Amino acid sequence: MSELTVEPVESIETGDLPAGVDAPEYVLYGGKGGVGKTTCAAATALASARGGTSTLVVSTDPAHSLSDTLETDIPAEPTRIREDSPLFAVEIDPEAAAVEGPFAPDADGSTDVDFDGGAGLGGLGELLGGDGGHPLGGAMPGADEAAAMQLLIEYLDDPRFERVVVDTAPTGHTLRLLELPEVMDSMVGRLLSFRERLSGMAGSLGGLFGDDDSVEDGTASLKELSSKIERLRSALEDPTRTDFRVVMIPEEMSVTESERLVDRLEGFGIPVGTVVVNRVSEDLTAAAGLDEEWFVAPDTENCEFCRRRWEVQRNALSRAQDLFRGREVKRVPLFAEAVRGEAMLGVVASCLD
């Protein structure tokens, strides 16, 4: 961890907080639930915006905590949340997006797949010859992840933001989300093929399958979505544009799970440039020059419990260093207080820089 000078929280002035981050345009924090992804994402986004970079921080975790961490209400649409810096935030509610968005079921139970808000596919069940989006009616299976991916594509593609920081859902949800570009691309390809055949049939059968303009509009929407999916995939696979940062805690099980996540991400072609080890029982007063009256460091000399925990962590850290060799391994200390608000997040941002 690099040297940093931090004053007690009570005396930190706004100008003393970190400004700017050394990161590409897309930064995604992933890992198991409860390891501190939201804290890292919020800290990175705050520092990025303070450097003058228009930054959007996005939470795709159904159990949102971004609002608590930033100590402000985060809406379901990208909204500027700081007057003194270009910081925007949004919390994606996958279930609400599935109910209200392009994969939402109609009143009759069919699923209206209108990917771009314009002329779309009509009811998917109707398109496939049935009465609903699937046999049981309601939203399509996986519609919540698909809707979240659709919104994420829009935000990553939004010219208003120079950098997008994503606080992802816990590992299982994130992996399903990352599988969706390929799944959706395949689905879009099949639907495009169906649309083109439908268009030819419509011309020869006198509009039995709908008018030509409707079919052509739906095909154009699908082609645009396919293009967006391809741009998202290209961005995620480009290490000059994306850094997927795996967050873990210094425990053996967390190291093992993080290793699996890195392997899965590499299987998707997504580079992992940084591993963040959070809640490390280090004495930050010596390493970072913190005021001892504010920062309560674990007493590994006189406290038997602290000493044993530190030994467990040291073994995990050693294993992590070996496993993730070639990647940047950042350490964030264990704090006695909850990490929320600009001052505390500024300390975290300094550790991540």
C-alpha positions in Angstrom: 0.0 0.0 0.0 1.4 3.4 -0.9 2.2 6.1 1.6 -0.5 8.7 2.2 -1.0 11.5 4.7 -4.4 11.8 6.2 -5.7 14.1 9.0 -8.3 13.1 11.6 -11.7 12.9 10.0 -13.0 15.9 11.9 -10.4 18.2 10.5 -10.2 17.0 6.9 -11.0 19.9 4.6 -12.7 19.4 1.3 -9.6 20.4 -0.6 -7.5 17.7 1.2 -9.6 14.8 -0.2 -8.1 12.8 -3.1 -8.8 14.3 -6.5 -8.6 12.1 -9.7 -7.9 8.4 -10.1 -5.6 6.4 -12.3 -8.2 4.3 -14.0 -9.7 3.6 -17.4 -13.1 4.8 -18.4 -14.9 1.8 -17.0 -14.2 0.4 -13.5 -16.2 -2.5 -12.2 -16.0 -3.8 -8.7 -17.0 -7.4 -8.2 -16.8 -10.2 -5.6 -18.8 -12.0 -2.9 -21.5 -10.2 -1.0 -20.3 -8.2 2.0 -16.7 -7.7 1.0 -16.9 -4.0 0.5 -17.6 -3.5 -3.3 -19.9 -0.6 -2.6 -17.3 1.2 -0.5 -14.6 0.8 -3.1 -16.9 1.9 -5.9 -18.2 5.0 -4.0 -14.6 6.0 -3.0 -13.3 5.6 -6.6 -16.3 7.6 -8.1 -15.9 10.4 -5.6 -12.2 10.8 -6.2 -12.7 10.6 -10.0 -15.4 13.3 -9.9 -13.3 15.5 -7.6 -10.6 15.4 -10.3 -13.1 17.1 -12.7 -14.0 13.9 -14.6 -17.7 13.5 -15.2 -18.4 10.2 -13.4 -21.4 8.0 -13.0 -21.4 5.4 -10.2 -23.9 2.6 -10.8 -25.2 0.0 -8.4 -26.6 -3.3 -9.9 -26.9 -5.0 -6.6 -30.5 -5.7 -5.7 -29.7 -5.0 -2.0 -28.5 -1.4 -2.6 -26.2 0.3 0.0 -24.8 3.0 -2.2 -27.2 5.6 -0.8 -26.0 4.8 2.8 -22.4 4.9 1.8 -22.6 8.2 0.0 -25.1 9.5 2.6 -27.6 10.7 0.0 -30.6 9.3 -1.7 -29.7 7.6 -5.0 -32.5 7.6 -7.6 -33.4 5.0 -10.2 -32.2 7.4 -13.0 -28.7 8.9 -13.4 -28.8 12.1 -11.3 -26.1 14.5 -10.3 -25.6 14.2 -6.5 -22.8 16.7 -5.8 -22.8 20.4 -6.6 -19.1 20.8 -6.2 -18.1 18.0 -8.5 -19.6 16.2 -11.6 -20.6 13.1 -9.7 -23.7 11.2 -10.9 -25.3 8.1 -9.4 -28.0 5.6 -10.1 -29.2 2.4 -8.4 -30.6 -0.1 -10.9 -33.5 -2.1 -9.5 -33.5 -5.2 -11.7 -36.9 -6.4 -10.7 -38.5 -3.0 -11.3 -36.6 -2.7 -14.7 -38.1 -6.1 -15.6 -41.6 -5.0 -14.6 -41.4 -1.5 -16.2 -38.8 -1.9 -18.9 -38.5 -3.6 -22.2 -39.1 -7.1 -20.9 -42.2 -6.2 -19.0 -45.3 -8.3 -19.3 -48.4 -6.6 -20.7 -51.7 -6.5 -19.0 -52.7 -9.8 -20.7 -49.6 -11.5 -19.5 -47.6 -11.3 -22.8 -44.1 -9.9 -22.8 -43.6 -6.8 -24.9 -39.9 -6.9 -25.9 -39.4 -3.3 -27.1 -35.7 -2.9 -26.7 -35.4 0.8 -27.5 -38.7 2.3 -26.5 -39.9 2.6 -30.1 -41.4 0.1 -32.5 -40.3 -3.3 -31.1 -41.1 -6.9 -31.4 -44.6 -6.8 -30.0 -45.5 -9.5 -27.5 -42.8 -12.2 -27.5 -45.4 -14.9 -26.9 -47.4 -13.6 -29.8 -44.3 -13.5 -32.0 -43.6 -17.1 -31.1 -47.2 -18.2 -31.7 -48.4 -18.3 -28.0 -50.3 -16.0 -25.7 -47.6 -15.1 -23.2 -43.9 -14.5 -22.8 -43.5 -18.0 -21.4 -46.0 -20.8 -20.4 -46.7 -19.4 -17.0 -47.2 -15.8 -18.2 -45.5 -12.7 -16.7 -42.0 -11.6 -17.3 -39.5 -13.8 -19.2 -37.1 -15.9 -17.1 -34.0 -13.9 -16.4 -35.8 -10.7 -17.4 -34.4 -8.9 -14.3 -30.8 -9.5 -15.3 -31.6 -8.8 -18.9 -33.3 -5.5 -18.0 -30.3 -4.5 -15.8 -27.9 -5.3 -18.7 -30.0 -3.2 -21.1 -29.8 -0.2 -18.7 -26.1 -0.8 -18.1 -25.4 -0.8 -21.8 -27.2 2.6 -22.0 -25.2 4.1 -19.1 -21.8 2.9 -20.4 -22.7 4.3 -23.8 -23.9 7.7 -22.4 -21.8 10.5 -23.7 -22.5 12.6 -20.6 -20.1 10.4 -18.6 -16.3 10.2 -19.0 -16.0 7.4 -16.5 -18.5 4.9 -15.2 -17.9 3.0 -11.9 -20.0 -0.1 -11.4 -20.8 -1.6 -8.0 -21.8 -5.1 -9.2 -24.2 -7.5 -7.5 -22.6 -10.5 -5.6 -20.6 -12.9 -7.7 -23.4 -15.3 -8.9 -25.6 -12.4 -10.1 -22.7 -10.7 -11.7 -21.6 -13.8 -13.6 -25.2 -14.2 -14.9 -25.2 -10.5 -15.9 -21.9 -11.0 -17.8 -23.2 -14.0 -19.6 -26.1 -12.0 -21.0 -24.3 -10.2 -23.8 -23.6 -13.5 -25.5 -27.1 -14.9 -24.7 -28.8 -11.7 -25.8 -26.7 -11.4 -28.9 -27.7 -15.0 -29.8 -31.3 -14.3 -29.1 -31.2 -11.0 -31.1 -29.6 -12.8 -34.0 -32.3 -15.4 -34.1 -35.1 -12.8 -33.8 -33.5 -10.7 -36.6 -33.5 -13.8 -38.8 -37.1 -14.4 -37.9 -37.9 -10.7 -38.6 -36.3 -10.8 -42.0 -38.3 -14.0 -42.9 -41.4 -12.3 -41.6 -40.7 -9.2 -43.7 -40.5 -11.4 -46.8 -43.7 -13.2 -45.9 -45.5 -9.9 -45.2 -44.7 -8.7 -48.6 -45.9 -11.8 -50.4 -49.0 -12.4 -48.2 -50.4 -8.9 -48.3 -49.6 -7.7 -44.8 -51.0 -10.8 -43.0 -48.1 -10.6 -40.5 -48.3 -6.8 -40.0 -47.4 -3.8 -42.2 -43.9 -3.5 -43.7 -43.0 -0.3 -41.7 -43.7 -2.1 -38.3 -41.6 -5.0 -39.3 -38.7 -2.8 -40.5 -38.8 -0.6 -37.4 -38.6 -3.7 -35.2 -35.7 -5.1 -37.2 -33.9 -1.7 -36.9 -34.4 -1.7 -33.1 -32.9 -5.2 -32.9 -29.9 -4.3 -35.0 -29.2 -1.3 -32.9 -29.4 -3.4 -29.7 -27.1 -6.0 -31.3 -24.6 -3.2 -32.1 -24.8 -2.0 -28.5 -24.2 -5.5 -27.1 -21.1 -5.8 -29.4 -19.8 -2.4 -28.2 -20.3 -3.5 -24.6 -18.4 -6.8 -25.1 -15.6 -5.0 -26.8 -15.3 -2.4 -24.0 -15.3 -5.1 -21.3 -12.6 -7.1 -23.1 -10.3 -4.1 -23.6 -7.9 -3.5 -20.7 -7.2 0.0 -21.8 -10.9 0.8 -21.4 -12.0 -1.5 -18.5 -10.6 -2.6 -15.2 -12.6 -5.3 -13.4 -11.5 -5.1 -9.8 -12.1 -8.1 -7.7 -12.7 -7.3 -4.0 -12.0 -9.8 -1.3 -11.2 -10.0 2.4 -8.1 -11.6 3.8 -9.5 -15.0 4.6 -8.8 -18.3 3.0 -12.3 -18.9 1.7 -12.5 -15.4 0.2 -9.2 -15.9 -1.6 -10.4 -19.2 -3.1 -13.7 -17.7 -4.2 -11.9 -14.7 -5.7 -9.6 -17.0 -7.6 -12.6 -18.7 -9.1 -14.1 -15.4 -10.1 -10.9 -14.3 -11.8 -10.8 -17.6 -13.7 -14.5 -17.1 -14.8 -13.9 -13.5 -15.8 -10.9 -14.6 -17.9 -13.1 -17.2 -19.5 -15.4 -14.3 -20.6 -12.4 -12.5 -22.0 -12.7 -9.8 -19.3 -9.3 -8.7 -17.9 -8.8 -8.3 -14.1 -6.1 -5.7 -13.5 -6.6 -5.1 -9.8 -7.4 -7.2 -6.7 -8.5 -5.3 -3.7 -8.0 -6.8 -0.3 -10.3 -5.1 2.1 -10.4 -5.0 6.0 -6.8 -5.7 6.5 -5.8 -5.6 10.2 -2.8 -3.3 9.6 -1.8 -0.4 11.8 -2.6 2.4 9.4 -1.3 5.1 11.8 2.3 4.0 11.1 1.8 3.3 7.4 -0.4 6.3 6.5 0.3 8.9 9.2 -3.2 9.0 10.6 -3.9 10.6 13.9 -3.9 7.9 16.6 -6.7 9.8 18.5 -9.0 9.1 15.6 -7.9 5.9 14.0 -8.2 2.9 16.3 -5.7 0.3 14.9 -5.9 -3.4 15.8 -3.4 -4.0 18.7 -1.5 -7.0 17.3 1.2 -6.7 20.1 -1.0 -6.8 23.2 -4.3 -8.3 22.1 -4.2 -12.1 21.7 -7.3 -12.1 19.5 -6.0 -9.3 17.2 -2.6 -11.2 16.9 -4.3 -14.4 15.9 -6.6 -12.7 13.4 -3.6 -10.9 11.9 -1.8 -14.3 11.5 -4.8 -15.7 9.7 -4.9 -12.6 7.5 -1.1 -12.7 6.8 -1.4 -16.3 5.5 -4.3 -15.3 3.3 -2.5 -12.2 2.0 0.6 -14.3 1.2 -1.6 -16.8 -0.8 -3.3 -13.9 -2.6 0.0 -12.3 -3.6 1.1 -15.7 -5.1 -2.2 -16.4 -6.8 -2.7 -12.9 -8.3 0.9 -12.2 -9.3 1.1 -9.9 -12.2 -2.0 -7.9 -11.0 -2.0 -4.9 -8.7 -3.0 -6.0 -5.2 -4.4 -3.0 -3.2 -4.9 -3.1 0.6 -7.6 -1.3 2.4 -7.4 -1.4 6.2 -10.0 -2.5 8.7 -11.7 0.5 10.2 -13.4 0.6 13.6 -16.1 2.9 12.2 -18.6 2.3 9.4 -17.1 3.6 6.1 -19.5 6.2 4.9 -19.3 9.9 4.0 -16.7 11.8 1.9 -13.9 11.9 4.6 -13.8 8.1 5.2 -14.3 7.4 1.5 -11.4 9.7 0.8 -9.1 7.5 3.0 -10.3 4.4 1.1 -9.7 6.2 -2.3 -6.1 7.0 -1.2 -5.5 3.3 -0.5 -6.9 2.4 -3.9 -4.9 4.9 -5.9 
